[in-house]
């Protein structure tokens, strides 16, 4: 029987190879698993933060629109309530101006308070 080169774990001068033995019987499944794992990792690291940012933008815009609508409706309601319940003997029969004045003064006072609470920008 002819003896050809035999697979050996010895390289040169008695040094053994540290390369692990690879099972090549099912390499297509191993390659598919590796590709699936890499693609899943990349997807989790890219689309996860992108979805979070997109949700924040959508929910923030929705909250801003609803908050603006609520603020406008509250201001209109305050003017209407003041217009109905302000006494005619104090401000006269046409007292819508007084209701607008009181609501405007309340918003101005709130604005001045918030302006006084602001902080200086970091330079």
Beta strands, then each sheet from edge to edge (+ up, - down):
end
